[in-house]
Amino acid sequence: MNIDPDENPLDKLPPILKKDLDENLCTCNDVLKMDIINAIVNGAKTVEEVQQQTCATDGIGCCKRQVQRLIECLCAPESKYPPANPGDVYFGQDDT
């Protein structure tokens, strides 16, 4: 992952994902959202790598989709807020 050291990784997240940073994202294993973000910033590029570093998604997996979305946002090089699903287009984003 190429994050500029002068850049705040949270700037890559849409406002909704910046909420509750000090709350558990993974309730099964008591893993804070910020711990998951730190794992991604420090090199985790897949849900499995986040799981290895934090134990998130290791319970029933209800947080897996949220972890995947954080990875998509933080690892996207070209867009500040990448589409959540293929084919989604945000206002102001060119589809060419």
ZAMARKOL-83395 format. One record per residue (C-alpha): residue number from 1; residue in one letter; x negated, y, z negated. Coordinates in Angstrom, 1 decimal. Layout:
<r seq="NUM" type="a" east="X" north="Y" up="Z"/>
...
//
This chain:
<r seq="1" type="m" east="0.0" north="0.0" up="0.0"/>
<r seq="2" type="n" east="-1.4" north="3.4" up="0.9"/>
<r seq="3" type="i" east="-0.3" north="5.9" up="-1.6"/>
<r seq="4" type="d" east="-2.1" north="9.2" up="-1.6"/>
<r seq="5" type="p" east="-3.6" north="9.7" up="-5.2"/>
<r seq="6" type="d" east="-2.3" north="13.3" up="-5.1"/>
<r seq="7" type="e" east="1.2" north="12.2" up="-4.2"/>
<r seq="8" type="n" east="3.8" north="11.3" up="-6.9"/>
<r seq="9" type="p" east="5.2" north="7.9" up="-5.8"/>
<r seq="10" type="l" east="8.6" north="8.8" up="-7.3"/>
<r seq="11" type="d" east="8.8" north="11.4" up="-4.5"/>
<r seq="12" type="k" east="9.4" north="8.5" up="-2.1"/>
<r seq="13" type="l" east="12.5" north="7.4" up="-3.9"/>
<r seq="14" type="p" east="16.0" north="8.6" up="-3.3"/>
<r seq="15" type="p" east="17.5" north="10.4" up="-6.3"/>
<r seq="16" type="i" east="19.7" north="7.4" up="-7.3"/>
<r seq="17" type="l" east="16.6" north="5.3" up="-7.7"/>
<r seq="18" type="k" east="14.9" north="7.9" up="-9.9"/>
<r seq="19" type="k" east="17.5" north="7.5" up="-12.6"/>
<r seq="20" type="d" east="17.0" north="5.4" up="-15.8"/>
<r seq="21" type="l" east="13.3" north="4.9" up="-15.3"/>
<r seq="22" type="d" east="12.8" north="4.0" up="-18.9"/>
<r seq="23" type="e" east="15.7" north="1.5" up="-18.9"/>
<r seq="24" type="n" east="15.5" north="-2.2" up="-18.2"/>
<r seq="25" type="l" east="16.0" north="-3.0" up="-14.6"/>
<r seq="26" type="c" east="15.5" north="-6.7" up="-15.4"/>
<r seq="27" type="t" east="17.7" north="-7.4" up="-18.4"/>
<r seq="28" type="c" east="16.8" north="-11.1" up="-18.5"/>
<r seq="29" type="n" east="13.2" north="-10.4" up="-19.3"/>
<r seq="30" type="d" east="13.4" north="-6.8" up="-20.6"/>
<r seq="31" type="v" east="11.4" north="-5.3" up="-17.8"/>
<r seq="32" type="l" east="11.6" north="-1.5" up="-17.4"/>
<r seq="33" type="k" east="12.3" north="0.1" up="-14.0"/>
<r seq="34" type="m" east="9.1" north="2.1" up="-14.4"/>
<r seq="35" type="d" east="7.0" north="-1.1" up="-15.0"/>
<r seq="36" type="i" east="8.3" north="-2.5" up="-11.7"/>
<r seq="37" type="i" east="7.5" north="0.8" up="-9.9"/>
<r seq="38" type="n" east="4.0" north="0.7" up="-11.4"/>
<r seq="39" type="a" east="3.5" north="-2.9" up="-10.2"/>
<r seq="40" type="i" east="4.5" north="-1.8" up="-6.7"/>
<r seq="41" type="v" east="2.2" north="1.3" up="-6.8"/>
<r seq="42" type="n" east="-0.6" north="-1.0" up="-8.0"/>
<r seq="43" type="g" east="-0.3" north="-3.3" up="-5.0"/>
<r seq="44" type="a" east="2.7" north="-5.6" up="-5.3"/>
<r seq="45" type="k" east="4.3" north="-5.7" up="-1.9"/>
<r seq="46" type="t" east="6.9" north="-8.5" up="-2.3"/>
<r seq="47" type="v" east="9.5" north="-9.5" up="-4.9"/>
<r seq="48" type="e" east="7.3" north="-12.5" up="-5.7"/>
<r seq="49" type="e" east="4.3" north="-10.3" up="-6.4"/>
<r seq="50" type="v" east="6.4" north="-8.0" up="-8.6"/>
<r seq="51" type="q" east="7.6" north="-11.2" up="-10.4"/>
<r seq="52" type="q" east="4.0" north="-12.4" up="-11.0"/>
<r seq="53" type="q" east="3.0" north="-9.0" up="-12.5"/>
<r seq="54" type="t" east="6.1" north="-8.2" up="-14.5"/>
<r seq="55" type="c" east="8.3" north="-11.3" up="-14.9"/>
<r seq="56" type="a" east="11.2" north="-9.3" up="-13.3"/>
<r seq="57" type="t" east="13.6" north="-11.5" up="-11.2"/>
<r seq="58" type="d" east="12.4" north="-14.6" up="-13.1"/>
<r seq="59" type="g" east="15.8" north="-15.1" up="-14.9"/>
<r seq="60" type="i" east="19.0" north="-15.3" up="-13.0"/>
<r seq="61" type="g" east="17.7" north="-12.9" up="-10.3"/>
<r seq="62" type="c" east="20.4" north="-10.3" up="-10.5"/>
<r seq="63" type="c" east="17.8" north="-7.5" up="-10.2"/>
<r seq="64" type="k" east="16.1" north="-9.0" up="-7.1"/>
<r seq="65" type="r" east="17.9" north="-6.7" up="-4.7"/>
<r seq="66" type="q" east="17.0" north="-3.6" up="-6.7"/>
<r seq="67" type="v" east="13.4" north="-4.7" up="-6.8"/>
<r seq="68" type="q" east="13.4" north="-5.2" up="-3.1"/>
<r seq="69" type="r" east="14.9" north="-1.7" up="-2.5"/>
<r seq="70" type="l" east="12.1" north="-0.2" up="-4.7"/>
<r seq="71" type="i" east="9.5" north="-2.0" up="-2.6"/>
<r seq="72" type="e" east="11.1" north="-0.8" up="0.6"/>
<r seq="73" type="c" east="11.1" north="2.8" up="-0.5"/>
<r seq="74" type="l" east="7.7" north="2.9" up="-2.1"/>
<r seq="75" type="c" east="5.9" north="1.0" up="0.7"/>
<r seq="76" type="a" east="7.6" north="2.7" up="3.7"/>
<r seq="77" type="p" east="4.8" north="4.8" up="5.5"/>
<r seq="78" type="e" east="6.9" north="6.7" up="8.0"/>
<r seq="79" type="s" east="10.1" north="7.7" up="6.2"/>
<r seq="80" type="k" east="10.8" north="9.3" up="2.8"/>
<r seq="81" type="y" east="14.0" north="7.2" up="2.4"/>
<r seq="82" type="p" east="14.0" north="4.2" up="4.7"/>
<r seq="83" type="p" east="17.4" north="2.7" up="5.6"/>
<r seq="84" type="a" east="18.8" north="0.2" up="3.1"/>
<r seq="85" type="n" east="19.8" north="-2.2" up="5.9"/>
<r seq="86" type="p" east="18.6" north="-2.5" up="9.5"/>
<r seq="87" type="g" east="20.8" north="-0.3" up="11.6"/>
<r seq="88" type="d" east="21.6" north="2.2" up="8.9"/>
<r seq="89" type="v" east="20.7" north="5.8" up="9.8"/>
<r seq="90" type="y" east="20.6" north="8.7" up="7.4"/>
<r seq="91" type="f" east="21.7" north="12.1" up="8.4"/>
<r seq="92" type="g" east="18.8" north="14.0" up="9.9"/>
<r seq="93" type="q" east="16.9" north="10.9" up="10.8"/>
<r seq="94" type="d" east="16.2" north="10.4" up="14.5"/>
<r seq="95" type="d" east="17.1" north="7.0" up="15.8"/>
<r seq="96" type="t" east="14.5" north="7.0" up="18.6"/>
//
